[in-house]
Amino acid sequence: MNNQTRKSTGRPAQPIKRDKPMGFRLTASERFIIKQKAERAGMSLTAYLRHMAIHGKVIDRLNEEDRENIRQLIKMTNEIHELVVLADKEGMVKAIFQFEGLRYRIDNLIDQYNYDK
């Protein structure tokens, strides 16, 4: 059989070939900690180690509490829009009190991030 008529099988060639191995030794607890951090970041262990070695930091994916805070902020944007419509229809004085309550809730969410990080 001719090489040109043979069907190509297997994984396609990668544009950048990683062919230079590198290794180091870890204790079981060090490996466990690094593996946990890689899982929190949503990365494989090797991708995490490569990224840390090159860039020096990996930003974790959002946890459930962060996602809930983002959902609350999205709901608040809808409330802001409703207040803008109210201010346009009934005047600014009535809407100002509601804006203040919403501003207070947003400030509390922002304060959580300033103290946690």
Rosetta constraint file for C-alpha pairs under 8 A:
AtomPair CA 1 CA 5 HARMONIC 7.28 0.50
AtomPair CA 1 CA 6 HARMONIC 7.24 0.50
AtomPair CA 2 CA 6 HARMONIC 6.58 0.50
AtomPair CA 26 CA 30 HARMONIC 5.85 0.50
AtomPair CA 26 CA 31 HARMONIC 5.99 0.50
AtomPair CA 27 CA 31 HARMONIC 6.25 0.50
AtomPair CA 28 CA 32 HARMONIC 6.15 0.50
AtomPair CA 29 CA 33 HARMONIC 6.20 0.50
AtomPair CA 30 CA 34 HARMONIC 6.21 0.50
AtomPair CA 31 CA 35 HARMONIC 5.95 0.50
AtomPair CA 32 CA 36 HARMONIC 6.15 0.50
AtomPair CA 33 CA 37 HARMONIC 6.32 0.50
AtomPair CA 34 CA 38 HARMONIC 6.17 0.50
AtomPair CA 34 CA 45 HARMONIC 7.54 0.50
AtomPair CA 35 CA 39 HARMONIC 6.22 0.50
AtomPair CA 35 CA 45 HARMONIC 5.91 0.50
AtomPair CA 36 CA 40 HARMONIC 6.23 0.50
AtomPair CA 37 CA 41 HARMONIC 6.23 0.50
AtomPair CA 37 CA 60 HARMONIC 7.98 0.50
AtomPair CA 38 CA 42 HARMONIC 6.18 0.50
AtomPair CA 38 CA 43 HARMONIC 5.20 0.50
AtomPair CA 38 CA 44 HARMONIC 6.12 0.50
AtomPair CA 38 CA 45 HARMONIC 5.67 0.50
AtomPair CA 38 CA 48 HARMONIC 5.55 0.50
AtomPair CA 39 CA 43 HARMONIC 5.83 0.50
AtomPair CA 39 CA 44 HARMONIC 6.99 0.50
AtomPair CA 39 CA 45 HARMONIC 7.83 0.50
AtomPair CA 40 CA 60 HARMONIC 5.92 0.50
AtomPair CA 40 CA 61 HARMONIC 6.49 0.50
AtomPair CA 41 CA 58 HARMONIC 7.12 0.50
AtomPair CA 41 CA 59 HARMONIC 6.64 0.50
AtomPair CA 41 CA 60 HARMONIC 4.21 0.50
AtomPair CA 41 CA 61 HARMONIC 5.21 0.50
AtomPair CA 42 CA 60 HARMONIC 7.58 0.50
AtomPair CA 42 CA 61 HARMONIC 6.80 0.50
AtomPair CA 43 CA 47 HARMONIC 6.10 0.50
AtomPair CA 43 CA 48 HARMONIC 5.80 0.50
AtomPair CA 44 CA 48 HARMONIC 6.03 0.50
AtomPair CA 45 CA 49 HARMONIC 6.21 0.50
AtomPair CA 46 CA 50 HARMONIC 6.04 0.50
AtomPair CA 47 CA 51 HARMONIC 6.04 0.50
AtomPair CA 48 CA 52 HARMONIC 6.09 0.50
AtomPair CA 48 CA 58 HARMONIC 7.54 0.50
AtomPair CA 49 CA 53 HARMONIC 6.05 0.50
AtomPair CA 50 CA 54 HARMONIC 6.24 0.50
AtomPair CA 51 CA 55 HARMONIC 5.67 0.50
AtomPair CA 51 CA 56 HARMONIC 7.05 0.50
AtomPair CA 51 CA 57 HARMONIC 7.30 0.50
AtomPair CA 51 CA 58 HARMONIC 7.02 0.50
AtomPair CA 52 CA 56 HARMONIC 4.48 0.50
AtomPair CA 52 CA 57 HARMONIC 5.31 0.50
AtomPair CA 52 CA 58 HARMONIC 6.45 0.50
AtomPair CA 62 CA 66 HARMONIC 5.66 0.50
AtomPair CA 62 CA 67 HARMONIC 6.29 0.50
AtomPair CA 63 CA 67 HARMONIC 6.36 0.50
AtomPair CA 64 CA 68 HARMONIC 6.17 0.50
AtomPair CA 65 CA 69 HARMONIC 6.29 0.50
AtomPair CA 66 CA 70 HARMONIC 6.29 0.50
AtomPair CA 67 CA 71 HARMONIC 6.24 0.50
AtomPair CA 68 CA 72 HARMONIC 6.27 0.50
AtomPair CA 69 CA 73 HARMONIC 6.29 0.50
AtomPair CA 69 CA 109 HARMONIC 7.04 0.50
AtomPair CA 70 CA 74 HARMONIC 6.23 0.50
AtomPair CA 71 CA 75 HARMONIC 6.29 0.50
AtomPair CA 72 CA 76 HARMONIC 6.20 0.50
AtomPair CA 73 CA 77 HARMONIC 6.36 0.50
AtomPair CA 73 CA 106 HARMONIC 7.28 0.50
AtomPair CA 74 CA 78 HARMONIC 6.74 0.50
AtomPair CA 75 CA 79 HARMONIC 6.50 0.50
AtomPair CA 76 CA 80 HARMONIC 6.11 0.50
AtomPair CA 76 CA 102 HARMONIC 7.24 0.50
AtomPair CA 76 CA 106 HARMONIC 7.97 0.50
AtomPair CA 77 CA 81 HARMONIC 6.32 0.50
AtomPair CA 78 CA 82 HARMONIC 6.36 0.50
AtomPair CA 79 CA 83 HARMONIC 6.19 0.50
AtomPair CA 80 CA 84 HARMONIC 6.21 0.50
AtomPair CA 80 CA 99 HARMONIC 7.45 0.50
AtomPair CA 80 CA 102 HARMONIC 7.86 0.50
AtomPair CA 81 CA 85 HARMONIC 6.38 0.50
AtomPair CA 82 CA 86 HARMONIC 6.19 0.50
AtomPair CA 83 CA 87 HARMONIC 5.96 0.50
AtomPair CA 83 CA 95 HARMONIC 6.04 0.50
AtomPair CA 83 CA 98 HARMONIC 7.38 0.50
AtomPair CA 83 CA 99 HARMONIC 7.17 0.50
AtomPair CA 84 CA 88 HARMONIC 6.17 0.50
AtomPair CA 84 CA 95 HARMONIC 7.70 0.50
AtomPair CA 85 CA 89 HARMONIC 6.27 0.50
AtomPair CA 86 CA 90 HARMONIC 5.77 0.50
AtomPair CA 86 CA 91 HARMONIC 7.24 0.50
AtomPair CA 86 CA 95 HARMONIC 6.48 0.50
AtomPair CA 87 CA 91 HARMONIC 4.68 0.50
AtomPair CA 87 CA 92 HARMONIC 4.75 0.50
AtomPair CA 87 CA 93 HARMONIC 7.76 0.50
AtomPair CA 87 CA 94 HARMONIC 7.15 0.50
AtomPair CA 87 CA 95 HARMONIC 5.29 0.50
AtomPair CA 88 CA 92 HARMONIC 7.30 0.50
AtomPair CA 90 CA 94 HARMONIC 7.20 0.50
AtomPair CA 91 CA 95 HARMONIC 7.08 0.50
AtomPair CA 92 CA 96 HARMONIC 6.00 0.50
AtomPair CA 93 CA 97 HARMONIC 7.34 0.50
AtomPair CA 94 CA 98 HARMONIC 7.34 0.50
AtomPair CA 95 CA 99 HARMONIC 6.11 0.50
AtomPair CA 96 CA 100 HARMONIC 6.25 0.50
AtomPair CA 97 CA 101 HARMONIC 6.62 0.50
AtomPair CA 98 CA 102 HARMONIC 6.36 0.50
AtomPair CA 99 CA 103 HARMONIC 6.01 0.50
AtomPair CA 100 CA 104 HARMONIC 6.18 0.50
AtomPair CA 101 CA 105 HARMONIC 6.54 0.50
AtomPair CA 102 CA 106 HARMONIC 6.31 0.50
AtomPair CA 103 CA 107 HARMONIC 6.08 0.50
AtomPair CA 104 CA 108 HARMONIC 6.33 0.50
AtomPair CA 105 CA 109 HARMONIC 6.54 0.50
AtomPair CA 106 CA 110 HARMONIC 6.29 0.50
AtomPair CA 107 CA 111 HARMONIC 6.05 0.50
AtomPair CA 108 CA 112 HARMONIC 6.43 0.50
AtomPair CA 109 CA 113 HARMONIC 6.92 0.50
AtomPair CA 110 CA 114 HARMONIC 6.44 0.50
AtomPair CA 111 CA 115 HARMONIC 6.26 0.50
AtomPair CA 112 CA 116 HARMONIC 5.99 0.50
AtomPair CA 113 CA 117 HARMONIC 5.98 0.50
